[in-house]
Amino acid sequence: MEPLQHRIDTLSSWLKSAGNESVITQFERLQQELNKVVGYEVDGTPITTAKLLVDIATAEQQISEGNYISHDDLKKESENW
């Protein structure tokens, strides 16, 4: 995958040259959707759609790498609390 900055620069150039109002409007709607608050952390910090998507991707990566604890193992561990 390309470095993030290169991808940002490419997208920025593409948007500048698009010259199409509907494309720009769609990107603005996407930005609004990604910034929408969909929940709150325990401490009251808002959770946006973008943060939720990042958290889901992180969790999926951890699962695919085997970085999780099974329900049975958690029950066993909690007996020592």
MDAnalysis code that builds the backbone (N, CA, C; Angstrom):
import MDAnalysis as mda
import numpy as np

u = mda.Universe.empty(243, n_residues=81, atom_resindex=np.repeat(np.arange(81), 3), trajectory=True)
u.add_TopologyAttr("name", ["N", "CA", "C"] * 81)
u.add_TopologyAttr("resid", np.arange(1, 82))
u.add_TopologyAttr("resname", ["MET", "GLU", "PRO", "LEU", "GLN", "HIS", "ARG", "ILE", "ASP", "THR", "LEU", "SER", "SER", "TRP", "LEU", "LYS", "SER", "ALA", "GLY", "ASN", "GLU", "SER", "VAL", "ILE", "THR", "GLN", "PHE", "GLU", "ARG", "LEU", "GLN", "GLN", "GLU", "LEU", "ASN", "LYS", "VAL", "VAL", "GLY", "TYR", "GLU", "VAL", "ASP", "GLY", "THR", "PRO", "ILE", "THR", "THR", "ALA", "LYS", "LEU", "LEU", "VAL", "ASP", "ILE", "ALA", "THR", "ALA", "GLU", "GLN", "GLN", "ILE", "SER", "GLU", "GLY", "ASN", "TYR", "ILE", "SER", "HIS", "ASP", "ASP", "LEU", "LYS", "LYS", "GLU", "SER", "GLU", "ASN", "TRP"])
u.atoms.positions = np.array([
    [0.848, -1.187, 0.000],
    [0.000, 0.000, 0.000],
    [0.890, 1.246, 0.000],
    [0.425, 2.245, -0.682],
    [1.176, 3.500, -0.781],
    [1.231, 4.198, 0.573],
    [2.285, 4.983, 0.799],
    [2.332, 5.770, 2.040],
    [1.117, 6.692, 2.131],
    [0.662, 6.913, 3.339],
    [-0.548, 7.690, 3.571],
    [-0.472, 9.079, 2.951],
    [0.640, 9.780, 3.121],
    [0.747, 11.142, 2.597],
    [0.599, 11.165, 1.079],
    [1.155, 10.169, 0.408],
    [1.022, 10.099, -1.050],
    [-0.439, 9.899, -1.434],
    [-1.138, 9.047, -0.720],
    [-2.552, 8.807, -0.999],
    [-3.373, 10.072, -0.763],
    [-3.056, 10.807, 0.299],
    [-3.748, 12.063, 0.594],
    [-3.503, 13.068, -0.522],
    [-2.247, 13.192, -0.950],
    [-1.897, 14.123, -2.028],
    [-2.623, 13.752, -3.321],
    [-2.680, 12.466, -3.626],
    [-3.363, 12.005, -4.836],
    [-4.846, 12.337, -4.776],
    [-5.469, 12.058, -3.651],
    [-6.890, 12.355, -3.489],
    [-7.145, 13.855, -3.578],
    [-6.289, 14.641, -2.940],
    [-6.431, 16.092, -2.981],
    [-6.332, 16.609, -4.420],
    [-5.373, 16.123, -5.164],
    [-5.218, 16.534, -6.563],
    [-6.446, 16.141, -7.378],
    [-6.932, 14.945, -7.131],
    [-8.097, 14.472, -7.861],
    [-9.312, 15.352, -7.567],
    [-9.523, 15.683, -6.298],
    [-10.661, 16.533, -5.935],
    [-10.545, 17.925, -6.560],
    [-9.326, 18.473, -6.569],
    [-9.123, 19.803, -7.158],
    [-9.427, 19.803, -8.645],
    [-9.115, 18.714, -9.324],
    [-9.313, 18.671, -10.766],
    [-10.685, 18.131, -11.160],
    [-11.431, 17.560, -10.208],
    [-12.734, 16.965, -10.534],
    [-13.681, 17.996, -11.122],
    [-13.749, 19.169, -10.492],
    [-14.590, 20.230, -11.019],
    [-16.060, 19.854, -11.094],
    [-16.449, 18.873, -10.316],
    [-17.824, 18.401, -10.365],
    [-18.466, 18.637, -8.998],
    [-19.452, 19.490, -8.962],
    [-20.107, 19.866, -7.706],
    [-20.671, 18.651, -6.973],
    [-21.245, 17.704, -7.708],
    [-21.856, 16.553, -7.039],
    [-20.810, 15.668, -6.356],
    [-19.617, 15.562, -6.939],
    [-18.550, 14.769, -6.316],
    [-18.120, 15.424, -5.011],
    [-17.938, 16.736, -5.043],
    [-17.541, 17.473, -3.842],
    [-18.625, 17.349, -2.768],
    [-19.882, 17.462, -3.169],
    [-20.995, 17.344, -2.223],
    [-21.021, 15.962, -1.584],
    [-20.749, 14.928, -2.356],
    [-20.720, 13.569, -1.810],
    [-19.595, 13.415, -0.782],
    [-18.438, 13.990, -1.055],
    [-17.335, 13.929, -0.098],
    [-17.673, 14.706, 1.181],
    [-18.355, 15.829, 1.033],
    [-18.767, 16.594, 2.215],
    [-19.760, 15.792, 3.053],
    [-20.678, 15.101, 2.399],
    [-21.627, 14.256, 3.136],
    [-20.911, 13.118, 3.850],
    [-19.937, 12.529, 3.182],
    [-19.147, 11.462, 3.795],
    [-18.432, 11.977, 5.036],
    [-17.836, 13.162, 4.934],
    [-17.141, 13.752, 6.079],
    [-18.109, 13.988, 7.233],
    [-19.294, 14.489, 6.928],
    [-20.298, 14.713, 7.976],
    [-20.695, 13.401, 8.634],
    [-20.847, 12.357, 7.829],
    [-21.227, 11.045, 8.369],
    [-20.124, 10.485, 9.260],
    [-18.873, 10.643, 8.834],
    [-17.753, 10.131, 9.627],
    [-17.590, 10.895, 10.937],
    [-18.007, 12.156, 10.962],
    [-17.896, 12.964, 12.179],
    [-19.117, 12.862, 13.081],
    [-20.145, 12.144, 12.638],
    [-21.370, 12.005, 13.419],
    [-21.091, 11.222, 14.707],
    [-21.623, 11.707, 15.822],
    [-21.468, 11.026, 17.109],
    [-22.460, 9.865, 17.150],
    [-21.928, 8.659, 17.385],
    [-22.774, 7.461, 17.418],
    [-22.850, 6.837, 18.805],
    [-22.105, 7.389, 19.754],
    [-22.114, 6.868, 21.119],
    [-21.137, 7.648, 21.969],
    [-20.956, 7.158, 23.194],
    [-20.068, 7.834, 24.131],
    [-19.257, 6.808, 24.911],
    [-18.014, 7.180, 25.204],
    [-17.177, 6.371, 26.089],
    [-17.735, 6.483, 27.506],
    [-17.267, 5.640, 28.402],
    [-17.726, 5.669, 29.790],
    [-17.495, 7.034, 30.422],
    [-16.389, 7.692, 30.036],
    [-16.067, 9.000, 30.618],
    [-16.803, 10.149, 29.933],
    [-17.680, 9.834, 28.967],
    [-18.452, 10.864, 28.291],
    [-17.857, 11.349, 26.979],
    [-16.683, 10.872, 26.627],
    [-16.050, 11.259, 25.366],
    [-16.884, 10.734, 24.197],
    [-17.208, 11.599, 23.233],
    [-18.007, 11.148, 22.096],
    [-17.259, 10.129, 21.230],
    [-17.997, 9.180, 20.679],
    [-17.466, 8.218, 19.720],
    [-18.074, 8.567, 18.369],
    [-17.222, 8.889, 17.405],
    [-17.697, 9.215, 16.066],
    [-17.742, 7.948, 15.208],
    [-18.421, 8.052, 14.090],
    [-18.463, 6.938, 13.144],
    [-17.047, 6.556, 12.733],
    [-16.198, 7.547, 12.462],
    [-14.822, 7.271, 12.043],
    [-14.063, 6.497, 13.110],
    [-14.185, 6.907, 14.371],
    [-13.491, 6.207, 15.458],
    [-14.022, 4.796, 15.609],
    [-15.321, 4.635, 15.496],
    [-15.920, 3.311, 15.605],
    [-15.396, 2.391, 14.512],
    [-15.293, 2.895, 13.290],
    [-14.776, 2.087, 12.189],
    [-13.317, 1.694, 12.407],
    [-12.519, 2.620, 12.946],
    [-11.121, 2.312, 13.256],
    [-11.049, 1.256, 14.349],
    [-11.876, 1.404, 15.392],
    [-11.889, 0.429, 16.485],
    [-12.292, -0.960, 15.993],
    [-13.270, -1.011, 15.098],
    [-13.705, -2.297, 14.539],
    [-12.584, -2.929, 13.725],
    [-11.925, -2.141, 12.889],
    [-10.818, -2.658, 12.081],
    [-9.688, -3.169, 12.968],
    [-9.403, -2.444, 14.049],
    [-8.363, -2.865, 14.994],
    [-8.739, -4.189, 15.639],
    [-9.981, -4.307, 16.087],
    [-10.454, -5.539, 16.721],
    [-10.397, -6.710, 15.744],
    [-10.800, -6.488, 14.503],
    [-10.737, -7.548, 13.500],
    [-9.307, -7.993, 13.250],
    [-8.383, -7.052, 13.240],
    [-6.965, -7.380, 13.056],
    [-6.461, -8.208, 14.231],
    [-6.827, -7.804, 15.448],
    [-6.410, -8.553, 16.632],
    [-6.956, -9.974, 16.599],
    [-8.201, -10.133, 16.191],
    [-8.802, -11.461, 16.110],
    [-8.083, -12.305, 15.074],
    [-7.813, -11.728, 13.905],
    [-7.138, -12.496, 12.851],
    [-5.722, -12.894, 13.255],
    [-5.110, -12.121, 14.156],
    [-3.771, -12.449, 14.649],
    [-3.819, -13.358, 15.871],
    [-5.028, -13.692, 16.315],
    [-5.174, -14.575, 17.466],
    [-4.998, -13.874, 18.803],
    [-5.061, -12.551, 18.815],
    [-4.888, -11.774, 20.051],
    [-6.235, -11.543, 20.727],
    [-6.749, -12.593, 21.347],
    [-8.010, -12.481, 22.073],
    [-8.043, -13.571, 23.142],
    [-9.021, -13.496, 24.015],
    [-9.189, -14.498, 25.054],
    [-10.576, -15.112, 24.878],
    [-10.645, -16.433, 24.982],
    [-11.932, -17.106, 24.803],
    [-12.817, -16.868, 26.032],
    [-14.092, -17.084, 25.836],
    [-15.051, -16.906, 26.925],
    [-14.714, -17.839, 28.086],
    [-14.404, -19.100, 27.782],
    [-14.064, -20.062, 28.842],
    [-12.809, -19.639, 29.596],
    [-11.785, -19.179, 28.862],
    [-10.558, -18.721, 29.524],
    [-10.821, -17.499, 30.399],
    [-11.676, -16.615, 29.946],
    [-12.017, -15.437, 30.733],
    [-12.759, -15.842, 32.013],
    [-13.669, -16.793, 31.895],
    [-14.377, -17.267, 33.088],
    [-13.390, -17.854, 34.103],
    [-12.457, -18.651, 33.625],
    [-11.441, -19.256, 34.507],
    [-10.596, -18.175, 35.161],
    [-10.168, -17.185, 34.373],
    [-9.337, -16.104, 34.892],
    [-10.092, -15.275, 35.925],
    [-11.379, -15.058, 35.674],
    [-12.156, -14.220, 36.587],
    [-12.385, -14.890, 37.944],
    [-12.218, -16.188, 38.013],
    [-12.360, -16.883, 39.300],
    [-11.275, -16.466, 40.286],
    [-10.159, -15.924, 39.776],
    [-9.050, -15.493, 40.629],
    [-9.105, -14.017, 40.993],
    [-10.156, -13.332, 40.602],
    [-10.245, -11.907, 40.883],
    [-10.697, -11.658, 42.277],
])
